[in-house]
Amino acid sequence: MRVCAVVNPTSGGNRGLRHWQQARPILREAGWQITERVSERRGHAVELAAAAEAPLVLAVGGDGTAHEVANGILSSRRGASLAVLPVGTGNDFARALGLPRDPVAAAGALASGRPRRIDVGEVNGRYFLTIAGAGFDGEVARLVNAWPKLLGGVVMYALGILKMLVTYRPVEVRITIDGTPQEDRLFLIAVGNTAWNAGGMWLVPAARPDDGLLHAVIAGPLSRLETLAVLPRVFSGGHLGHRKVRQATARAITVEGPPLAVQADGEPVGTLPARFAVRPQALTVLAPLA
């Protein structure tokens, strides 16, 4: 099988290249004919994936690398499939596919994997695989992405939350869910194609990548103390029991309001207004055997 590997050497706190060197022999022994391309800057993996001529493009990195490679594949319209080798600080898309966290074990799972059609989300012209959001969620992503990735995804995100709590305030927005508008005082909205983000937070538990729908978690005007109380419960899904948190299911969601940051797969993608939509069965991925 011909494969183009798009490698982010700085992923996982600059451990991505070392992990790739350990995993690569397993894939070659399985018959993968691998051409390597190394990502050199933010956005470069989009270009490399779009130019790849192989039928399978392997994203070697974390969720940011998978995000860029998926956008390159989908924008090129070549019909290539996506595989992910999780070597990043946060590997939430790999988790959703059922891949092991260990890169060597993940390589073994990919070597015997099978193709699977999945949905992707789209927000403001960018595709996403896991969760996109706006409000507090987007502002934290904007902040964290400006920091060096020296710590794990959950730790970085938690530090970003604590810093953003000092200045962030809920804002008045209009949320339109499949054509039905509602005024809200919003803390955050998280729109999920899959369930996890930030290195293991189970933020949108209902989200499935093959149901043709987006699942949203909408938090109203949480205070600082309420946010600190809810945060530990995100790992178990317990945040959904808070009286200011609700869920919605839709094919399209629009959020209009002040120019707050919007994120997709943890990557900043502009500001409000934002339109989230699902693209059913838009991408083929390589997933482990069930």
N, C-alpha and C positions, 0 to 999 in steps of 0.2 A: 504494500500500500504506500503510495506517495504521500508524504506529509510535509507541510511547511510548519516548522516550529518557530513561533515568535516569542523570543526570550526577553524577559525583563530582568537584567542582571542585578538590579538594586532592590528587587522585591524581597520581602521578609527580612528587612534590616540588612540588606546587602548579602543575604545568604542564598538568593535565588539561583545564581550561577552554580554554586557548589551543589545544591540539591539537584539541579538539572544534570550535572555531570554524573551524579550517582544513579539517577533514574534512566538516563538515555540508553545505556546498554541493554536494559530490559526490553525497551521498545524495539531496538534494532534486532535483538535476538528473536523477537516475535515477527520479524519480516518488514518492519516499518522502514521505508527509504526516506530518510529525514534530511531536509534542507533547512538550515538554521538562518534566522534573521534576528539580529539583536536590536531591541528598542533602545533608543538613545535619549529620548526626551518625552515629555507629556504629549500625547497625541500621535506619536510616531508609530505605535502599534496599529493604529487605525489604518495608516498608509500602507504598512507592511502587509497587513491582512488583506486589504483591498487589492493589492498587487499580486498576491499569492496565486499561483496557477495550480496548486495541488488540490485534490478533492477534499482533503482534510487539513484544517489549520489548527494547530495545537497552541493554546495560550499557556505559556510557562510563566506563572506569576500569581498574583492574588486577584481579588475581585476587580481592581482597577484595570489590570491587564486583560482579564476576560471581557470586561466592558468594552474596551477599545477594540479588541479583536472581533467581537460580535458586531460592533458597529461597522468595522471594515468589511466583514463578510456581507452583511446585509446591504450596505451602501453600494457594493460592487455588483450585486445581483448575479454573481457567478454561480450561486447555488452550492458553494462549498459547505461542508459540515464543520462543527466546532468541537474540539476536545479541550479539556482543561487539566493541567497538571498543577495542583495547588501548592505553591511555594511562597505565598504571600503572608502578610500580617493578618489579613482577614480572608477567609476562604469560604464564604457563605454560599456561593453558587455551587461549588464543589460539594459542599455538605448537602445541598438540596438534591443533587444528582445521586447521592449515596456513595461518593468517593471517599476512601480512607484519608485521614489527615496526613499520614506519613507519605511523603512524595514517592518513595520507592514502592510502597504498597499500592499507591494510587496508579503508578505506572503499570503494575501487574494487572490491576483491575481494568485499565484502559486497553491493555493488550488483548484481553478476552471480552471486551465490551461489545455493545450492540448499538446501532443507530436508534434514536428516539426523537420524534417530532415534539417540539415544545412551543408554547406561546412566548412572545416577548412583549414587554411594555414599551411605550413611546411617550416621551415628554418633550415638548418644544423642539421636535426634530431630532432628538437623541433616543436611541433604543436603550432599554435596560433589561437586565436579567433577573435581578433580585428585587430590591425595593427602591422606589423613588419617593421623594417627599419635599415638603416645603414648610416654612415656619422655623421653629426651633431646630428641627431635624436638619434642615438645609443650612442653617446658620452654623451649627456645630460642624457639619461636613466641610463647609467653607473654611472654618478655623483650623480644623485638624489637618486638612490637606496642605496648609501652609507650613506645617511643622515637619521636621525630619522624622521619618518612620523608624524610630529606634526601639519602640516598645510594641507589644501585641495590640491587635486591633481593638479589643475590648478596653484595655487600659488607656489607649489613646483617646477613644471615644468618651470614656468616663471622665478623663481630664478635660476634654473639650466641653462636656456638659457642665462641669463645675465652673469652668471659666465663663461660659456663656450665661449661666444663671445670674451672674452679677449684673448684667446689663439688659437681658432679654425680657420683653413684656409681651403678653398675648395681644393680638391685633384683630381689628374688625375686617372680615373678608366675606366674599360671597362664594359659596361652594355650590356648583351645579352638578348633580349626579344623574346621568342619563337624561338630561334635559330638565330636571326639577331643581330650581334654585332654592337656596336657603342662606340667610345671613347668619354668620357665626362669629364668635369671639374666639379666635383660634390660637392654640398653643402649638400644635403641629398636626400635619396630616402625613401619614405614611401609606403609600400605595404599593401593594405587593403583587409581584408575579410569583415570587417564592417567599418563604416565611422568615428567613433570618437576615440580619445585617449586623454591621459593626463587630464582626468576629464572633458571633454566637448569640446575639440578642434575638429572642423569638418574638419579634415585634408584630408580625402579621401572621398568626398561627394558621388561619384558614386558607392562606394563599397556596395554590397549586399551579405548577407551570404548564398544565395540559387541560385546564377546564374551560378555556376560552373566556375567562373573566379576570378582572382586577378586584382585589380585596383591599379595602381601605380601613385603616384605624385612624380615627379622628379624635384628638384630645382637645377639650375646651380649655378655658382659662385656668390652668393649673398654677397654683402659687409655688414659690420656691420650696417650701416645706413639703407640699404635696408631690412635687417632682422628685425630691430626694426620697420620699417614702415609696413612690411608685417604681423608681429606677430598678431596685433589686428584683422586683417582681416581673420584669420584662423577660428574664431568663426562663421563667416557668409559664409565661402567658398569663400570670395573675393580674397584670395591669388591666386586662379587659374587664375586670370586676369593679374598677373604679367608676364612681357615678359620673365623672366628667369625661369618660372615654366611651366611644361608641364605634360600631363597625358598619361598613356599607359594602355592597357588592355592585359592580357596574362594568359596563364596557367603555365608558368615557366619563371622566371627571374633570371639571374646570375649576380652578381657584383664581379669583381676582382679588387684588388688594394691594397694599404697599409693596415696594420692590424688595421683598425678602428673598433670601437665597433659596434656590431649588437644587436638589441633588438627585443623582441617578446612579445607583450602585456605589454610593459613597463619593462620587465625583461631582464637583460643582458644575451645573449646566444652566447658569443664568439666574434670573430672578422672576418673581411673579409679574404678570399673569402667567399661568401654566395650564396646559391641557394634557392630561394623562389619558392614554388610550391603549387598548390591548390589540395586538396583532396575532390572532390565533394561528397556531401551527406554522409560525413563520420561520422557524430555525430547526435544523437537524443537529443534534448533539450526540456525542459518543458517551454512553452511560454504562455503568457496570451491569453485569447480568444480575437479575433479581435473585 
